[in-house]
Amino acid sequence: MATIYHDFTINATKERVFEAISTPEGLNNWWTLRCSGNPELNEEYNLYFAEQYNWFAKISKFIINEDIEYKITHAMAEWLPTSFGFKLKEIKPNVTYVEFYHSGWENVNQEFRIASYCWANLLRQMKQYLEEGIITPFEQRN
């Protein structure tokens, strides 16, 4: 099994970062077109990007303001059965260290490589959103 990793800092409190990665409103500002779900353990989220990318995930780990993991339950075949998550550490006031992972990939194939590249771009856009208030229009996200 293969895992994608991206670690970085964001100039924001871990509470603000956690809101951006755990609430539908936060996810819509940097990742999804439309998202629904409740930020609680075992809750299912609808991650909607387009009709052919109407995906679902279940929260499999949840420690408020520290750790969240989503297990993909419905998506394109290569994404099943993967999980992605975030671990947060506030390293000084208003600076949060983010450890992102996307695990459970069966192969390091083309979709794995594309996903790694896309996550890097999306996480940069999340950083811009939290630090500068910039919301990249959905149509321009990678």
C-alpha positions in Angstrom: 0.0 0.0 0.0 1.2 3.5 -0.8 0.6 6.8 0.9 0.7 10.5 -0.2 2.2 12.9 2.4 2.3 16.7 2.5 3.5 18.5 5.6 3.4 22.3 5.8 2.6 25.3 8.1 -0.3 27.7 8.0 -0.4 31.1 9.6 -3.7 30.4 11.4 -4.8 28.9 14.6 -5.5 25.1 14.6 -9.1 25.9 15.4 -9.4 27.8 12.1 -7.5 25.1 10.2 -9.7 22.4 11.7 -12.9 24.3 10.7 -11.5 24.4 7.1 -10.9 20.7 7.0 -13.9 19.4 8.9 -16.9 21.5 8.1 -18.8 21.6 4.8 -18.5 25.4 4.6 -14.7 25.1 5.1 -14.2 22.3 2.6 -16.3 24.2 0.0 -13.9 27.2 0.3 -10.9 25.2 -1.0 -11.9 21.7 -2.2 -15.4 20.6 -3.0 -18.1 22.3 -5.0 -20.8 21.2 -2.5 -20.3 19.3 0.6 -22.6 18.0 3.3 -22.1 16.3 6.6 -21.6 16.9 10.3 -18.1 17.0 11.8 -18.4 14.0 14.1 -17.0 10.5 14.3 -18.7 8.0 12.0 -20.6 10.7 10.1 -20.9 10.4 6.4 -20.0 13.3 4.1 -21.1 13.9 0.5 -18.2 15.3 -1.4 -19.7 16.7 -4.6 -17.4 17.9 -7.4 -19.5 17.2 -10.5 -22.2 14.6 -11.4 -19.6 12.0 -12.3 -17.6 12.9 -9.1 -20.3 12.7 -6.5 -18.3 10.9 -3.8 -18.9 9.9 -0.2 -16.6 9.5 2.8 -17.1 8.6 6.5 -15.2 10.2 9.3 -13.1 7.4 10.8 -11.0 9.5 13.2 -12.0 12.7 15.0 -10.3 14.7 17.7 -11.6 18.2 17.6 -8.9 20.7 16.5 -6.3 18.0 16.3 -7.0 15.0 14.0 -9.6 14.1 11.4 -9.6 11.2 8.9 -12.1 10.5 6.1 -12.5 6.9 4.7 -13.6 7.0 1.1 -16.8 4.9 0.7 -17.9 5.8 -2.8 -15.6 7.3 -5.5 -13.7 6.2 -8.6 -12.2 2.7 -8.3 -8.6 3.8 -7.7 -9.7 5.8 -4.6 -11.3 2.8 -3.0 -10.5 1.9 -0.2 -8.3 4.9 0.6 -8.4 7.3 3.6 -7.1 10.8 3.9 -6.6 12.9 7.0 -5.0 15.8 8.8 -3.1 16.0 12.0 -2.7 19.5 13.5 -0.2 20.9 15.9 -0.1 24.6 16.9 3.7 25.3 17.0 3.3 28.9 18.1 0.5 31.4 18.4 -1.4 31.5 15.0 1.0 29.0 13.3 -0.3 25.5 12.7 1.8 22.6 11.5 -0.3 20.3 9.2 0.5 16.7 8.5 -1.6 15.6 5.6 -1.8 12.0 4.4 -3.8 10.0 1.8 -3.3 6.3 2.5 -4.4 2.9 1.3 -3.5 3.2 -2.4 -3.0 -0.2 -3.9 -0.5 1.0 -6.5 1.7 3.9 -7.3 0.0 4.3 -10.6 -1.1 7.3 -12.7 -4.1 8.1 -10.5 -1.9 8.1 -7.4 0.5 10.5 -9.0 -2.3 12.8 -10.2 -3.9 12.8 -6.8 -0.6 13.7 -5.1 -0.1 16.6 -7.5 -3.8 17.8 -7.1 -3.6 17.5 -3.2 -0.5 19.7 -3.3 -2.3 22.4 -5.3 -5.4 22.2 -3.2 -3.6 22.3 0.1 -1.8 25.5 -1.2 -5.2 26.9 -2.0 -6.4 26.1 1.5 -3.3 27.9 2.9 -4.1 30.9 0.8 -7.7 30.8 1.9 -6.8 30.7 5.6 -3.9 33.2 5.5 -5.1 35.7 2.9 -8.9 35.1 2.6 -8.4 34.1 -1.1 -11.1 31.6 -2.3 -10.1 30.1 -5.7 -13.3 29.7 -7.8 -14.1 26.0 -8.0 -13.7 25.9 -11.8 -10.0 27.0 -11.3 -9.0 24.5 -8.7 -6.8 21.5 -9.6 
